[in-house]
């Protein structure tokens, strides 16, 4: 069984990706980057989600000699011209401070009427092989931003994005419900046939 490395150390994301790929029947051993603690994190210097995903996937594939899957994702708010976008995880200045990021974004949108609070989660998922082969696919989840967080599931901006057609936020959905409609779920399901094609 070929080992496939997921280029993240985020336990929530590792669990989510394992679930999505396993449900899709990908017969590979899936491990997170935490299985290789000696490999440094890759700076996300790209200017698009796709560029950042490829940077991370290539770095891990090169360092380990194994196929690597990476994603980059974020929240894109219409009225902010697509921001936070690639800066979603560090919108408030410190990488990964979900509460600070949420609080800042809600403050920035405090005067914005409900009809102008459209936003979407975007995800680019990349597969890179040690020989340099690469593929990228993308997924999107559209919705509206709430004025206050709701729900305790998920992570990041999940507590404030209410998907179109839903009356709950992403953080109020079960893991199964969220995976079925999420940007990451869509991107990684689109990546499954690519993995089947390129990874023995």
N, C-alpha and C positions, 0 to 999 in steps of 0.2 A: 504494500500500500504506500503510495507516494505521500510524503508529508507536504502539506500546503501551509505556508506561513501567512498569518493575518498580521499586517503591519500596524498593529496598535497594542498598547499596553492597558487600554481602558477595559476593565473587566466587563462592564455593561455592554460595550460594543462587541467584545470577543464572544460573549454569550449570545448576543443577537445574531451575529454573523454565522456562528456555528449552527444555530437553530435554522436560519434561512437556508444555508447550504445543505445541511443534513436533510431538511424537509424536501429539498429539491432532488435528493438522491445522489449527491456528489460523494463518491466512495473514497474520499481521501482523509488522511489523518489531519485534523485541523489544530494548529497551535498558534498562540499569540506570540508577539515579539518578546513577551516576558520570558519565554523559553530560551532566549538568547540575550541575557542581561549584559553581556560584554559588548554588544553592538550599540553604538550611540544612537540617540534619536536623530532623525533627519530634519534639518531646518526646512520649514515650508516656505521656500522662497519663490514659488510660482505665483502667477497672477490670476490663475484660474483654478477651479477645483480639479480639473483634469490634470493640469501640470503638477499640482501638489501630490495627487494620488500616484502619478507615474514616478515622481522623485522618490517617494517612500518605497514603492514596490521594487523599483530597480535597485535601490540601495540595499534592501534586504536580500533580494535574489543574488546580487553580486557577493554580499558578505557571507551568505550561507551556502550558495551553490544549489539552492532549492527554489522551486516556483513560489512567488510571493504575490499576495493580493493586498491591495491597499485601497482606502477610500479617502476622499476629502469631501466634507459636506458642510452645509451651513444654512443659515436663515437669510433669505433675501426679501427685504421689505420694499414694496412698490414705491411708497411715498419718500423713502430714503434713497431712491435710485438704485436699489438692489443691495444696499448695505444692510447688515454687517457683512454679508457675503463671506469671502475667504477669511475675514477677520472675526468671524462669529465667536470662536473659542477664546479670543483675547480682546473682545470689544471694549471691556472696561479697563484694559491695560495689563492684567495678569492672566496668563494662559490657564484656561480650565476653571476659572472662578465663576461657576454657573450663576450663583445668586447675584454677584456684582454685575454680570453681563445682563441678566434679566432686569435688575433694578434700573440700570442705566438706560436700556432700551425703552422700558415702560415710561421712564421720565421724559425721554426724548419724544415719545408719542402721546404724551398726556393730553395735549390739546387737539389731537387728531380724531375726527368723528368716525364712528363705526364703519360707515360706507367707504372710508379711505384707508382702512387698516388691512388691506389685502396683502398677503405675503405667501411665500412658498419655501419649503425646504428643498434644497437641491443636493444631489449626491453624484459624484463621479467615482466609479469603481474601476480599478485597474488591475490587470494581471501582467506580471513581468516574469520572464524566464531568464535563467542565468546566461543564455546565449544572446540576450538583448531583445528577443521577441516581446512585443507589447500589444495590449489591446485595452481600450477604455470604453465603458458604457455609462449611461447616465439615467437617473431617475428623479422624479419630482413629486412632491405632495403639496397641493395648493390649499389655502385656507384663509382664515381671518384671525387677526391678533386680538386676544382678549385684553381688557384693561387691568386685570389682576390674575396672578397664577392660580391654577386649579388642578388638583390631582397630585399624586405622589409617585407615579410611575415614570419610566423613561429617564431622560437626563437632558441637559442643555436647555433649549427653549421649548421643550415639549409642553410645559405647563401653561404656555400662553398661545400656542397655535391650535385653533379649532379647525379641523379639516372641513372642506366643503361637504355639505350634506350631513354633517354631524352636529350634535348639540353638546358634545364633550370635547375636551382638549386631548391632545396626544397623550398627555400624562394621566388621563382618566381611562384610557383604553387598556385592555388586557394586552399582554405581550403578543398574543396571537392576532388580535385585532389590529394592533399597530403594524406588525410585520406584514400583514396582508395588504396594507395601503401605503406604507411608508416609502419615502424617497429611497432609503437605503435598501428596503426590501425589494423595490422595483429594480434598482440598479444591480443588486447582487443576483436576483433571479435572471436578469438579462445576461449576467456574466457566466451563469452556469453552463450554457452550451459552449461558451468560449473555453472554459476550463476543461470540459469534456473533449473538445477538439484538440487542445494544445498540450494538456497534461496527461501523460500516459497513466 
